[in-house]
Amino acid sequence: MSVQELLDKTLPGLGYELVDYELAPNGNMRIFIDKEGGVSIDDCVNVSNHLTRLFLAEEVNYNRLEVSSPGLDRPLKKEADFERFVGQLVKVKVRLPIDGQKKFLGKIIAFENQKLTLSFDQKEVIIEFSNIDKARLEPEF
């Protein structure tokens, strides 16, 4: 079973969502988790302890494990992320330009039928989910 499959199978049972994970060339593994209401240090410790035992049993090879929250500028990767954060300010980078533009900063108006509607500079743009290269929440203070 791949690391992705292990995390997708394990984290929801613990009450967490897998936001992202990365395995660096030096063997360090970073796992970003979230849950309604946010993630505390205790949440990170509990998940880290659980995954350490799981990875040992499943013979997952890594040097160091880090578990953390995704932060205020959380990446949006799945369709459900865009649906969850309707009304929030986001930065979006697209693969193919839309009207000559590849980077957008605006509020999510809607996400339906694999299309993101974004409001920016008193305009709206519709972005196909398949054209989104990167997207992150933009913290508002």
N, C-alpha and C positions, 0 to 999 in steps of 0.2 A: 504494500500500500504506500502511495506517495505521501510526502509531508502534507501537501495540500489536502488530500483525502482524509488523513488523520485529523488535521485541524478542523476541517469541515464537519467531520463526524463527532468530534469530541467537544468542541467549544459550546455549541448550542445546548448540549446536555448539562453543561456547567452554568448556563445562563448568560453566555457571552456570544457576541458576534465577531467573527474574524473579519477585520477590516483589510489587513494586508500582512504579508510576511516576506522576509528577504533572508537569503543565505549568502553571506559575503564570501569571497574567495578564501579568506583566512579561516573560514569555518564558523564565524559568529552568526548566530541566528537571531533575528529580531522579529517579534510577533506583536502586532498591534491589535488590541481588542477594544470592544465597546459594549455598552449596555445602556438601556434607558436610565437616565439620571446621571450618567457618566461613570468613569472608572476610578477607583481609589487605589492607593498603594497596596492595601490589603488584598484587593482583587488581583492585582498583578502578582503578588506573592503567592496567593492560592493557585492561580493558573500556572505560574512557573513551577511550583512544587509538583502539581499534577502532571504537567507535560514532561518534566524531568524523569519521572517514574515511567510514563508512557513511552517516551523516546528510548529509554533504557530497555524496556521490554520489547519494543519494536525494532531495536537495533538501528535507530536513526543516528547518523554520524554528524556531530557538530562539536565545536570547541567551547563555545559560550552561548548561553541562552539569555536573551533580554525580552521581557514582556512589558509592554507599556500601552498607555492610551494613545490614540492617534493624534491628540492635541487639538487645539482650537481650529487649526487649518486642515482638518481631517480630509483625506483623499476620498473622492467618490468614485467607486469602481463598478458597482453593480446597478442594475436598473432600480432595484429597491432603494438604493441610496438616494437617487434623484427624486423618487416618489416621497421618501421620508423627509427630505429637506426642502420641499416646496415652500417658497416664501423667503428662503435664505439667500444671502449674497454668495456668489461663487466665482472662481476664476476657472475658465475653460480654455483649453488649447485644443484645436482641431487638427486632424491630419491633412485635410484638403481645405484650402481657403474658401470662405463664404464671403462673397462680394469683396474679395481681395484681403480679407482679414482672417488671421489664424488665432488670435487671442481675444478673449472676451471677458469682461467683468460686469456681472449683472445679477439680477434676482431671478430665481427659478419661478416662472409663472405656472408651468405645468410640465408633467412628463407623462405622455400617453402614446401608446402604439410605437414604442421605441423612438420617440421624438421628444427632444428637450426644447421647451419654449423659454427663452431667456429675454428679459427686459433690461435694456441698457441705453443710456443717452436718449431717453424718450423714444426708443425704437424697440422693436421685437425681432428676434431671429429664431428660426427653427433649426435645430441641429439634430441630425440623425445620430442615434446612439453609436452606430458603427463608425462614425466620423470623429468621435471624441477620443483624443489621444490622452489627455490628462485633465482631471478636474479636482478642485479642492474648495472647501468652504473658505470664505474670506471673513475672518473675524471682524465684527462690528463693535466698536467701543463707544 
